[in-house]
Amino acid sequence: MKFLVFVGVVGAAAYFFPQIYEQTGTPCQALEAKALRKNLDRQAAGSIIAGLTLTLSDGNLGRKMAEDQYPKLPAAAGCVATYYDFPKDWVR
């Protein structure tokens, strides 16, 4: 029983961490924020663009990225798996 509680706590932490770390509402928005952060780190400018993009973000781009990577998973689980860069053969 303790093991199941432990697995549940770790699973919940893994699910909610991207949302808390990226300060977003859903895992798909967190995936979008991570992708945007990675791309803007390569460019010198972008703070205004990043703020505007994150404000307008509703998670659709992250959802599409997750569906491309993991078509058999639900959107939220796919976004979490894509956020953590899980190898595709682990989830299939």
Phi, psi and omega per residue, in radians:
M1 nan -0.719 3.122
K2 -1.108 -0.612 3.130
F3 -1.130 -0.720 3.119
L4 -1.139 -0.670 3.084
V5 -1.133 -0.755 3.117
F6 -1.058 -0.808 3.131
V7 -1.105 -0.689 3.105
G8 -1.122 -0.736 3.136
V9 -1.158 -0.770 3.128
V10 -1.136 -0.728 3.104
G11 -1.100 -0.745 3.118
A12 -1.147 -0.698 3.109
A13 -1.116 -0.733 3.127
A14 -1.153 -0.599 3.140
Y15 -1.262 -0.741 -3.040
F16 -1.562 -0.268 -3.115
F17 -1.004 -0.844 -3.126
P18 -1.014 -0.659 -3.134
Q19 -1.167 -0.702 -3.124
I20 -1.267 -0.781 -3.091
Y21 -1.141 -0.726 -3.114
E22 -1.550 -0.072 3.131
Q23 1.000 0.910 3.129
T24 -2.188 3.114 -3.073
G25 -1.695 -0.440 -3.091
T26 -2.349 2.805 3.093
P27 -1.091 -0.566 -3.137
C28 -1.241 -0.617 3.039
Q29 -1.175 -0.632 3.093
A30 -1.141 -0.667 3.082
L31 -1.112 -0.738 3.077
E32 -1.073 -0.756 -3.133
A33 -1.107 -0.690 3.122
K34 -1.157 -0.767 3.121
A35 -1.095 -0.725 3.116
L36 -1.135 -0.754 3.121
R37 -1.073 -0.748 3.124
K38 -1.102 -0.725 -3.119
N39 -1.278 -0.611 -3.132
L40 -1.370 -0.368 3.061
D41 -1.123 -0.469 -3.135
R42 -1.419 -0.274 -3.114
Q43 -1.922 2.567 -3.108
A44 -1.245 -0.831 -3.122
A45 -1.613 2.915 3.042
G46 2.501 -0.010 -3.082
S47 -1.144 -0.683 3.116
I48 -1.224 -0.743 3.132
I49 -1.120 -0.731 3.141
A50 -1.103 -0.786 3.128
G51 -1.095 -0.727 3.126
L52 -1.171 -0.758 -3.128
T53 -1.133 -0.757 3.135
L54 -1.175 -0.552 3.100
T55 -1.189 -0.681 -3.101
L56 -1.489 -0.148 -3.070
S57 -1.201 2.345 3.072
D58 -2.147 0.093 3.080
G59 1.677 -0.062 -3.105
N60 -1.147 -0.725 3.127
L61 -1.122 -0.760 3.087
G62 -1.089 -0.676 3.108
R63 -1.105 -0.736 3.119
K64 -1.170 -0.683 3.094
M65 -1.082 -0.748 -3.133
A66 -1.196 -0.676 3.110
E67 -1.143 -0.593 3.083
D68 -1.196 -0.689 -3.105
Q69 -1.345 -0.795 -3.041
Y70 -2.292 1.401 -3.051
P71 -1.196 -0.354 -3.091
K72 -1.555 -0.195 -3.134
L73 -1.590 2.678 2.974
P74 -1.081 2.748 -3.022
A75 -0.999 -0.812 -3.093
A76 -1.131 -0.751 3.117
A77 -1.160 -0.663 3.088
G78 -1.132 -0.669 3.099
C79 -1.131 -0.713 3.106
V80 -1.139 -0.775 3.130
A81 -1.106 -0.692 3.118
T82 -1.229 -0.627 3.109
Y83 -1.043 -0.744 -3.120
Y84 -1.493 0.000 3.134
D85 0.999 0.796 3.060
F86 -1.134 2.461 3.008
P87 -1.079 2.496 -3.046
K88 -1.092 -0.587 -3.081
D89 -1.300 -0.213 3.063
W90 -1.278 -0.564 -2.996
V91 -1.700 -0.469 -3.063
R92 -1.242 nan nan
